[in-house]
Amino acid sequence: MGFDVTGPLGLLVLVLDVYAIMQTARSEAPGAIRAIWIVLIILLPFVGFIAWMILGPREQRSLFRR
């Protein structure tokens, strides 16, 4: 009994996770914090993204940086 994300929902989760990883890698948070967030997002794709949205680094979460 597992939670399987496939099809369009799986693609959406993948895109959102890649976005979260890119934003985390580009943030100004300390290296260890960035690494922990990236590992969390990779190991727990759906839950990790939601946690990142609520608790993650807050610097410039926009699609277009100035």
Secondary structure, DSSP 8 states (H G I E B T S, - for coil): ------HHHHHHHHHHHHHHHHHHHHS-S-HHHHHHHHHHHHHSHHHHHHHHHHHS--S--SSS--
